[in-house]
Amino acid sequence: MRAIAALTLALALSAAPAGAATLEQMAGQMIVIGFEGDDAGEASVAAVAAELAAGRLGGVMYLRKNVASLGAVREMNALFREAAPELPAFITLDQEGGSVERLTRDVGFTEIPNAATVAARNSPAEAQAIYARMAAGIAELGFSVNFGPVADLDTNPDNQIIARFGRAFGRDAETVIAYDRAFIAAHREAGLITVLKHFPGHGSSTADSHEGFVDITRSWAPAELEPYRALIAEGLADMVMVGHLYHADYAEGDGETPSSLSPRWIDGVLRDELGFEGVVISDDLEMGAIRDHFSLEQTVVKAVEAGMDVLLFSNTAYQRPGLNREVLDILLAHAEADPAFAARIEQSYGRIAALKARLE
């Protein structure tokens, strides 16, 4: 099986075009996707590596189903890295600590507590040492991006997705900022990219966007932007992940559009008001808040037009091995019909390439 995977990758690398990126390759960099398989010798894993090599995919996202052993993860990540040597793949995972982690003690990875516990028991300096050990382990396995830290404020004790699992560092912005800094510093020292989440703030919400539409109109407060404002100003925001959250006061002209598909939130608040010039990534675009309200084509087009750079698909709801090709076809069809859409792709590619230069 490993020989087949190696042959598939070799053929893909030999066919990959050299020189300046084509529009297809630019668009491909905007797609990060979940995959099937937990061993480098599996055909499904080899197929993903081939898509990376051809420039039709910008990265992969690990779920627990992909982690059979640390050795297997290391081999798969080596394959993904070999596939895209010039513009490295975003090899991503959620490893916050607590219940949100893909690498667990079951496979020999040292687990750490959730954010709330880390902050309650440790100073920011002590927390940085904890996260440094975790980040070193993640980097040693070949990952390049960790979806953290959480920048949400723990303002709703009944929150189903943040408070329930202790994912926030605290109720006030100053506390969250201090521990976010520690998390980011630890990961940067290990050569990893971090992702602030979940913009514009999921901590006050009263529902879970995994399950469906989340309206934060009555619960959200501007203070929830403060961690983003501070960390962006300090140059500590590598990527910002935008959640699927709806606020009526920010929806003028957007209809009932969540923040992940909203130009008011992305181009307006995040870029213009907060001054973020880096890579914007979506939360999983297969969550109920999106898939129950928008088709795949609507999702892709609205996200790009809103200013999204990286489209994240877990491939758990669609469960199609060719999903990245479907997304790519949508991007290219709309780029061909609309020069402004094509320009959006080129802008996103520039931001992505600049960030990936740190991984080379």
Secondary structure, DSSP 8 states (H G I E B T S, - for coil): -HHHHHHHHHHHHHHS--SS--HHHHHHTTEEEE---SSTTSHHHHHHHHHHHHTS--EEE--GGG-S-HHHHHHHHHHHHHH-SSS--EEEE-EEETTEESS-GGGT------HHHHHHHS-HHHHHHHHHHHHHHHHHTT--EE---B------TT-TTTGGGT-SS-SSHHHHHHHHHHHHHHHHHTT-EEEEEEET--TT-SS-TTTS-EE-TTT--GGGGHHHHHHHHTT--SEEEE--EE-GGG-TTT-S--GGG-TIIIIIIIIIIT---SEEEES-TTSHHHHTT--HHHHHHHHHHHT--BEEE--SSS--TTHHHHHHHHHHHHHHH-HHHHHHHHHHHHHHHHHHGGG-
